[in-house]
Amino acid sequence: MKQRKNKELSSKDLSELIAKGMSEKKGEDITILDLRKVKNSITDFFVICSGNSDTQIDALANSVEDEVYKISKTDPWQKEGKANGEWILIDYVDVVAHIFNKERRKHYDLEELWGDAVVTHFEDSVL
């Protein structure tokens, strides 16, 4: 992928960059939810993964930010959850990354909550 500014980066491309960042640090069960055709959705995509420890969850979040910044020179609009390490949310407005520990992910079950979304598992995609 060529280096370009964020305004030229589509939300789909951004979701794939985020998934790549998660993959770099061995994020598990990386899932992209395409919400563009879901009524009342709050963003275009959710990218979700699980980590096995607070340390890995933190590393996953850092990797996502590094990967996106490397290509788009864009920082997230907002970040939450770094302090508790159970669920880190990184908001790029059109794409929101969710990095969970396994128990929190199961509890909130975003994939089921947004069941109308088109789901792509990172392993299935051509990234």
Backbone as JSON, one array per atom type, in Angstrom:
{
  "sequence": "MKQRKNKELSSKDLSELIAKGMSEKKGEDITILDLRKVKNSITDFFVICSGNSDTQIDALANSVEDEVYKISKTDPWQKEGKANGEWILIDYVDVVAHIFNKERRKHYDLEELWGDAVVTHFEDSVL",
  "N": [[0.84, -1.17, 0.0], [0.57, 2.2, -0.85], [2.15, 5.08, 0.63], [0.12, 7.51, 1.97], [-1.95, 10.37, 2.68], [-4.4, 10.57, 5.35], [-6.91, 11.56, 4.48], [-7.18, 10.5, 1.98], [-7.3, 7.86, 2.45], [-9.43, 5.21, 2.48], [-12.23, 4.16, 4.53], [-12.43, 1.41, 4.52], [-9.82, 0.61, 3.75], [-8.48, 1.64, 5.97], [-9.57, 0.03, 7.99], [-8.42, -2.4, 7.31], [-5.71, -1.83, 7.66], [-5.67, -1.5, 10.43], [-6.37, -4.09, 11.24], [-4.09, -5.39, 10.28], [-2.15, -4.25, 11.97], [-2.99, -5.38, 14.38], [-2.54, -8.04, 13.85], [0.24, -8.09, 13.67], [1.1, -8.22, 16.31], [0.18, -10.64, 17.13], [-2.62, -10.74, 17.66], [-5.69, -12.3, 18.54], [-8.37, -14.01, 16.88], [-9.17, -12.0, 14.97], [-11.46, -9.78, 13.74], [-13.4, -8.14, 11.31], [-15.99, -5.92, 11.2], [-18.25, -4.81, 8.94], [-20.08, -2.04, 8.92], [-21.36, -0.31, 7.28], [-23.79, -0.56, 5.91], [-25.6, -0.92, 7.88], [-28.36, 0.14, 9.61], [-28.45, 3.1, 11.52], [-25.83, 2.85, 12.42], [-22.79, 3.68, 14.11], [-20.35, 4.11, 13.04], [-18.19, 3.28, 10.24], [-16.75, 0.85, 10.26], [-15.99, -1.75, 12.61], [-13.15, -3.08, 14.12], [-12.08, -5.91, 15.62], [-10.34, -7.64, 18.18], [-8.75, -10.16, 20.25], [-6.69, -10.38, 23.17], [-4.2, -12.03, 25.21], [-3.16, -11.15, 27.64], [-2.66, -8.32, 29.87], [-0.36, -7.02, 29.08], [-0.01, -7.91, 26.42], [-2.37, -6.88, 25.29], [-1.94, -4.14, 25.54], [0.31, -3.93, 23.88], [-0.86, -4.66, 21.44], [-2.59, -2.48, 21.03], [-0.72, -0.41, 20.78], [0.6, -1.26, 18.47], [-1.45, -1.1, 16.55], [-1.85, 1.7, 16.49], [0.72, 2.51, 15.64], [0.92, 1.28, 13.11], [-1.18, 2.49, 11.66], [-0.39, 5.18, 11.83], [2.05, 5.11, 10.48], [1.33, 4.81, 7.78], [-0.75, 6.71, 7.32], [-0.16, 9.01, 8.76], [-1.77, 9.82, 10.84], [-3.2, 10.34, 14.0], [-5.2, 8.67, 16.5], [-8.6, 9.74, 16.99], [-9.72, 9.47, 19.47], [-8.94, 7.64, 22.48], [-9.55, 4.98, 24.71], [-9.49, 3.15, 27.79], [-6.89, 2.24, 28.23], [-5.78, 2.24, 30.78], [-7.06, 0.22, 32.31], [-6.78, -2.17, 30.89], [-8.51, -4.23, 30.05], [-10.23, -3.75, 27.96], [-9.51, -2.01, 25.26], [-10.25, 0.79, 23.42], [-9.88, 2.26, 20.31], [-10.43, 5.03, 18.53], [-10.92, 6.01, 15.32], [-12.77, 7.58, 14.08], [-14.19, 6.92, 11.45], [-13.55, 4.29, 11.63], [-13.41, 2.01, 14.24], [-11.34, 0.53, 16.58], [-11.36, -2.32, 18.61], [-9.93, -3.8, 21.33], [-9.79, -6.53, 23.2], [-9.64, -8.36, 26.36], [-10.15, -11.87, 26.6], [-12.4, -12.64, 28.21], [-13.87, -10.25, 28.55], [-14.48, -9.69, 25.89], [-16.17, -11.82, 25.23], [-18.23, -11.27, 27.02], [-19.29, -8.73, 26.18], [-19.78, -9.18, 23.47], [-19.76, -8.0, 20.74], [-19.96, -8.77, 18.08], [-22.35, -10.21, 17.95], [-24.13, -8.29, 18.87], [-24.04, -6.4, 16.83], [-25.23, -7.81, 14.69], [-26.19, -7.55, 12.06], [-24.14, -6.71, 10.53], [-21.64, -7.06, 7.94], [-19.4, -9.62, 8.18], [-15.95, -10.19, 8.36], [-13.36, -12.4, 8.79], [-10.06, -12.01, 9.75], [-8.18, -13.92, 8.88], [-9.47, -14.93, 6.68], [-9.46, -12.92, 4.85], [-7.94, -11.04, 2.15], [-5.41, -9.77, 2.86]],
  "CA": [[0.0, 0.0, 0.0], [1.36, 3.43, -0.93], [1.99, 6.01, 1.74], [-0.73, 8.61, 1.59], [-2.59, 11.05, 3.8], [-5.63, 9.92, 5.79], [-8.1, 11.95, 3.72], [-7.24, 9.64, 0.81], [-7.4, 6.48, 2.93], [-10.84, 4.86, 2.69], [-12.48, 3.49, 5.81], [-12.12, -0.02, 4.32], [-8.36, 0.51, 3.83], [-8.11, 1.88, 7.36], [-9.91, -1.17, 8.78], [-7.42, -3.43, 6.98], [-4.46, -1.43, 8.34], [-5.85, -1.79, 11.86], [-6.26, -5.55, 11.36], [-2.67, -5.72, 10.11], [-1.49, -3.89, 13.23], [-3.36, -6.39, 15.38], [-1.87, -9.28, 13.45], [1.68, -7.94, 13.95], [1.35, -8.6, 17.71], [-0.5, -11.92, 17.37], [-3.99, -10.62, 18.13], [-6.46, -13.51, 18.24], [-9.74, -13.89, 16.38], [-9.31, -10.65, 14.41], [-12.71, -9.73, 13.0], [-13.78, -6.83, 10.79], [-17.43, -5.78, 11.01], [-18.59, -3.73, 8.02], [-21.34, -1.5, 9.42], [-21.79, 0.77, 6.38], [-25.19, -0.73, 5.49], [-26.41, -1.17, 9.07], [-29.09, 1.34, 10.0], [-28.07, 3.75, 12.78], [-24.48, 2.5, 12.9], [-22.06, 4.85, 14.59], [-19.09, 4.17, 12.32], [-18.2, 2.4, 9.06], [-16.19, -0.47, 10.58], [-15.37, -2.14, 13.87], [-12.14, -4.12, 13.99], [-12.08, -6.48, 16.96], [-9.45, -8.78, 18.42], [-8.54, -10.53, 21.65], [-5.33, -10.59, 23.63], [-4.11, -12.97, 26.32], [-2.68, -10.54, 28.88], [-2.65, -6.86, 29.83], [0.83, -6.63, 28.31], [-0.27, -8.11, 24.99], [-3.43, -5.95, 24.89], [-1.27, -2.85, 25.39], [1.15, -4.04, 22.68], [-1.77, -4.65, 20.3], [-3.04, -1.1, 20.85], [0.42, 0.36, 20.26], [0.84, -1.71, 17.11], [-2.49, -0.5, 15.71], [-1.53, 3.13, 16.33], [1.94, 2.62, 14.84], [0.63, 0.87, 11.72], [-2.0, 3.53, 11.04], [0.4, 6.41, 11.71], [3.08, 4.89, 9.47], [0.74, 4.99, 6.45], [-1.63, 7.88, 7.16], [0.28, 10.14, 9.59], [-2.94, 10.22, 11.61], [-3.38, 9.81, 15.35], [-6.62, 8.41, 16.77], [-9.41, 10.84, 17.5], [-9.9, 9.22, 20.89], [-8.53, 6.33, 23.0], [-10.05, 4.72, 26.05], [-9.3, 1.83, 28.36], [-5.49, 1.84, 28.39], [-5.45, 2.08, 32.19], [-7.54, -1.02, 32.92], [-6.24, -3.31, 30.15], [-9.49, -5.26, 29.71], [-10.85, -3.39, 26.7], [-8.98, -0.75, 24.75], [-10.97, 1.28, 22.25], [-9.13, 3.27, 19.57], [-11.44, 5.59, 17.64], [-10.46, 6.79, 14.17], [-14.03, 8.13, 13.6], [-14.83, 6.02, 10.49], [-13.21, 2.93, 12.02], [-13.13, 1.9, 15.68], [-10.67, -0.71, 16.96], [-11.68, -2.83, 19.95], [-8.96, -4.82, 21.73], [-10.37, -7.08, 24.42], [-9.24, -9.66, 26.89], [-11.14, -12.84, 26.11], [-13.62, -12.63, 29.0], [-14.62, -9.03, 28.21], [-15.02, -9.82, 24.53], [-17.31, -12.73, 25.31], [-19.3, -10.59, 27.76], [-19.91, -7.67, 25.38], [-20.22, -9.85, 22.24], [-20.09, -7.0, 19.72], [-20.34, -9.43, 16.83], [-23.77, -10.53, 18.04], [-24.85, -7.02, 19.02], [-24.1, -5.82, 15.48], [-25.43, -9.01, 13.88], [-26.49, -7.24, 10.66], [-22.9, -6.31, 9.85], [-20.92, -8.04, 7.13], [-18.26, -10.03, 9.02], [-14.78, -10.77, 7.71], [-12.31, -12.83, 9.71], [-8.79, -11.58, 9.16], [-7.54, -15.05, 8.19], [-10.21, -15.16, 5.43], [-9.33, -11.79, 3.92], [-6.75, -11.04, 1.29], [-4.64, -8.6, 3.27]],
  "C": [[0.89, 1.24, 0.0], [1.14, 4.28, 0.31], [1.18, 7.19, 1.25], [-1.4, 9.2, 2.82], [-3.94, 10.42, 4.1], [-6.83, 10.31, 4.95], [-8.25, 11.12, 2.46], [-7.42, 8.17, 1.19], [-8.88, 6.17, 3.2], [-11.0, 4.17, 4.04], [-12.2, 1.99, 5.69], [-10.61, -0.24, 4.41], [-7.88, 0.69, 5.26], [-8.42, 0.66, 8.23], [-8.9, -2.28, 8.53], [-6.07, -3.11, 7.62], [-4.53, -1.76, 9.83], [-5.73, -3.29, 12.09], [-4.82, -6.01, 11.21], [-1.88, -5.41, 11.37], [-1.77, -4.89, 14.33], [-2.63, -7.7, 15.11], [-0.38, -9.25, 13.79], [2.03, -8.39, 15.37], [0.53, -9.81, 18.13], [-1.86, -11.79, 18.05], [-4.78, -11.85, 17.7], [-7.86, -13.16, 17.76], [-10.01, -12.47, 15.87], [-10.51, -10.66, 13.46], [-13.0, -8.3, 12.58], [-15.29, -6.85, 10.56], [-17.68, -4.57, 10.11], [-20.0, -3.25, 8.37], [-21.94, -0.47, 8.46], [-23.26, 0.65, 5.96], [-26.12, -1.02, 6.67], [-27.04, 0.15, 9.51], [-28.65, 1.81, 11.39], [-26.69, 3.35, 13.3], [-23.72, 3.78, 13.21], [-20.74, 5.07, 13.87], [-19.18, 3.26, 11.11], [-17.77, 0.98, 9.4], [-15.83, -0.56, 12.06], [-14.31, -3.18, 13.5], [-11.89, -4.61, 15.41], [-11.05, -7.59, 17.04], [-9.36, -9.02, 19.92], [-7.05, -10.67, 21.91], [-5.35, -11.45, 24.87], [-3.67, -12.38, 27.66], [-2.76, -9.02, 28.74], [-1.49, -6.35, 28.97], [0.58, -6.78, 26.81], [-1.35, -7.13, 24.5], [-2.84, -4.56, 24.67], [-0.4, -2.84, 24.12], [0.31, -4.02, 21.41], [-2.22, -3.23, 19.99], [-1.92, -0.24, 20.25], [0.71, 0.01, 18.81], [-0.18, -1.14, 16.13], [-2.16, 0.96, 15.44], [-0.31, 3.33, 15.45], [1.68, 2.33, 13.37], [-0.17, 1.95, 11.0], [-1.17, 4.8, 10.83], [1.45, 6.29, 10.6], [2.55, 5.19, 8.06], [0.02, 6.33, 6.31], [-1.16, 9.15, 7.88], [-0.85, 10.71, 10.43], [-2.92, 9.54, 12.98], [-4.86, 9.54, 15.57], [-7.32, 9.67, 17.28], [-9.57, 10.7, 19.01], [-9.44, 7.81, 21.24], [-9.11, 6.18, 24.39], [-9.66, 3.32, 26.49], [-7.87, 1.4, 28.58], [-5.15, 1.53, 29.85], [-5.89, 0.72, 32.75], [-7.11, -2.27, 32.17], [-7.21, -4.41, 29.79], [-10.12, -5.03, 28.35], [-10.29, -2.04, 26.3], [-9.74, -0.42, 23.47], [-10.12, 2.38, 21.61], [-10.04, 3.76, 18.46], [-10.78, 6.46, 16.57], [-11.66, 7.39, 13.42], [-14.74, 7.16, 12.65], [-14.57, 4.55, 10.81], [-12.86, 2.95, 13.51], [-12.52, 0.53, 15.95], [-11.04, -1.05, 18.39], [-10.7, -3.96, 20.25], [-9.37, -5.28, 23.12], [-9.49, -8.16, 25.03], [-10.4, -10.6, 26.57], [-12.46, -12.8, 26.88], [-14.49, -11.42, 28.67], [-15.24, -9.14, 26.83], [-16.26, -10.71, 24.51], [-18.5, -12.04, 25.97], [-20.03, -9.57, 26.89], [-20.39, -8.16, 24.01], [-20.67, -8.88, 21.15], [-20.52, -7.62, 18.4], [-21.83, -9.78, 16.81], [-24.61, -9.26, 18.11], [-25.05, -6.33, 17.67], [-24.26, -6.94, 14.46], [-25.75, -8.76, 12.42], [-25.26, -6.85, 9.87], [-22.37, -7.44, 8.98], [-19.63, -8.35, 7.88], [-17.18, -10.66, 8.16], [-13.79, -11.15, 8.8], [-10.99, -12.58, 9.02], [-8.13, -12.69, 8.38], [-8.19, -15.31, 6.83], [-9.97, -14.07, 4.39], [-8.02, -11.84, 3.17], [-5.89, -9.82, 1.64], [-3.2, -8.85, 3.03]]
}
